[in-house]
Amino acid sequence: MGRMFLDCRDYPSEMNCTIAISADTQKELLDAAVQHAVAVHGHHDSPELRHELAKMIKSQ
């Protein structure tokens, strides 16, 4: 499988965030995406957040 990524531009918000995150493994990508969601977007790390972010992962 190729690199996986999440791109905030695919999910517009009031912040107009343009961050894109990529990684070779789903775990690594999900951990980075959670850190970003918490630090930048004010979310709380939870199983629900991780589940929603995991559904947003795309393959390159």
Buried (B, 14 or more C-beta within 10 A) or exposed (E): EEEBBBBBEEEEEEEEBEBEBBBEEEEEBBBBBBEBBBEEBEBEEEEEBBEBBBEBBEEE
